[in-house]
Amino acid sequence: MNPIKEKSKSLENNFLPLKKMYPRSYNKEKTSPYTKTRVILMNGTEFESQWFMHNFARHCNEPEILEALSIVRRQEQQQQKRISCLKPINESILETTIAYEQLAVDLTATLARNEKDENNIKALNFALLEDFDHLYRYANLLKTDKDIDADKLVGKFTEIMPGRPTVAEHRFPADDLKPHMDAKKADLFTKLVASTITAAEQQTMNYYMNIAQWYKNDLGRKLYAEIAMIEEAHVTQYESLKDPTMSWLEQWVMHEYCECWLYYSAMNDESDEGIKKIWSEHFKMEIAHLKTAAKLLKKYENKTFESVCGTGEFPKLLKLGTNKDYVRKVLAETIQLTADNTADKMTYKEIKRIADGHRFFDYQNFMSGDPEKNPSHLVIKKAIEKLGKDFRYQDSDHPVKELRSREKDNVKIARTK
C-alpha cells in the first residue's frame, strides 16, 4: 500500500457534517481492550497534528501554505472530535486511564520488538518499564477507590505488577534528551516509530495535565500530578529522537504519512465494524492531506515526497497485542537503569554506575524528599493496608526478585546505589 498513489477526494471535499462528528460510543463492557487503545492512539495522533500545524502556521508567512494548513487543520479537528466521542459517557476517568497505560505498555513494546534502530529501541525499552509501573499504580488506585479489578479492563493481555518504581523516575530534565536520527539515512519505519510514540506519549501527558483536578480525592489528584511529570519526561525523550533539521514542510509530509500508516493499520487491525469504518474514512481523508503537503513541498522547496518517505510503500503495519514475555525480559535485564547525559554522550546506566554527586540524586532529593511520602508509593501502601496485599495480575512470579513482595512497596530499586 502506497497512500500517495491512492485516489482521493479534493481537499475541500473532506469536511465532516456535525451529525457525523458524534458517533455511537463503544460498549465499555464488551469492546476489546485494543479497540479502546486504538481510540486513544488515534486521538493522540490527531492532537499531535493540531499542535504541529498551529505551530507551523505561527512560523509561516506564505498565504498558500497558511490556507492549506487552515483547511487540513479544521478537518483534523473534526476527526479528533469524532474519535474522542467514541469513549462512552459511563467510562470513568480512572477506567480510561487504565486503557491509556495499557496502550503505553503494548504500543511501546510492539514498536521496540519490530524496530532495528538501537537508539530508538533503547529509548522505548527505558520508558516501557516506567509506563508499566504507572499501570500498576493506577490499578491499585482503581481497586481501592472503586473495587474494580483492572485485569478485566486490560483483558488479561497485559500483566499488572511493578515496573521501575515511579519514585525512581524523577530525573533531571536534561538527562531525558537523546541523540536524534538523521532523517535522510533513517529507515522509514524508524521515522514512523519516533512520530507515533511521541504523539502517543504526548496524548497521555495532556490527558493527565487536564484530568488531575477532576479526580474525587486528594491522593488520586496527587498521583495524576506525579505521573504527569514522568509523561512530560517521556515526551522530552521521544521528541528528541526526531530529526530537528527537517524543514517545516518535510515534517508536515511526515506527519501526514504517519497518520495514513496509523489509520490503515488501525483499519486492518480493528474488530469493531463500526469503528473500522471510521478508520477507513479517516484514512481516505489523510490521503488528500498527504497529497496537499507533498505538492507544497515540491512547489516551495523543490523536494519530492520520495525524499521524505522513500518509495512510499507502507512498512510493516502496526498491530497491537499482548507483549508479556517481552516486557518480562526487559524488566529482568534493565530494571536498574537510569539516564546519564553528563559525560561525553547521552546514555543509560545502571544506578550503581552513576557517580555519587550526579544531578540525578540532587533532583531526586529535591523532588521526592522522603519517597515514603510520594503519591505513587502511598497508593500502594493504602492498597496493602486495605487489601492485605497490593493488587496485581501476573502469570508467574515477578522476574525481578526485589519486586516480588506484595506486602511492601520497593522505593529503593533503580533509585539508590
Sequence and secondary structure as in RCSB ss.txt:
>XXXX:A:sequence
MNPIKEKSKSLENNFLPLKKMYPRSYNKEKTSPYTKTRVILMNGTEFESQWFMHNFARHCNEPEILEALSIVRRQ
EQQQQKRISCLKPINESILETTIAYEQLAVDLTATLARNEKDENNIKALNFALLEDFDHLYRYANLLKTDKDIDA
DKLVGKFTEIMPGRPTVAEHRFPADDLKPHMDAKKADLFTKLVASTITAAEQQTMNYYMNIAQWYKNDLGRKLYA
EIAMIEEAHVTQYESLKDPTMSWLEQWVMHEYCECWLYYSAMNDESDEGIKKIWSEHFKMEIAHLKTAAKLLKKY
ENKTFESVCGTGEFPKLLKLGTNKDYVRKVLAETIQLTADNTADKMTYKEIKRIADGHRFFDYQNFMSGDPEKNP
SHLVIKKAIEKLGKDFRYQDSDHPVKELRSREKDNVKIARTK
>XXXX:A:secstr
  GGGS    GGG    GGGSS     TTTS HHHHHHHHHHHHHHHHHHHHHHHHHTT   HHHHHHHHHHHHH
HHHHHHHHHTTS TTS HHHHHHHHHHHHHHHHHHHHHH   HHHHHHHHHHHHHHHHHHHHHHHHHHHHH   H
HHHTTTSS BS  S GGG    GGGG      TTTS HHHHHHHHHHHHHHHHHHHHHHHHGGGSSSHHHHHHHH
HHHHHHHHHHHHHHTTS TTS HHHHHHHHHHHHHHHHHHHHHH   HHHHHHHHHHHHHHHHHHHHHHHHHHHH
H   THHHHTT    S       HHHHHHHHHHHTTEEEE SSSS EEEEGGGS TT HHHHHHHHHHSSGGGSH
HHHHHHHHHHHHSS   B SSS SSGGG  SSS   STTT  
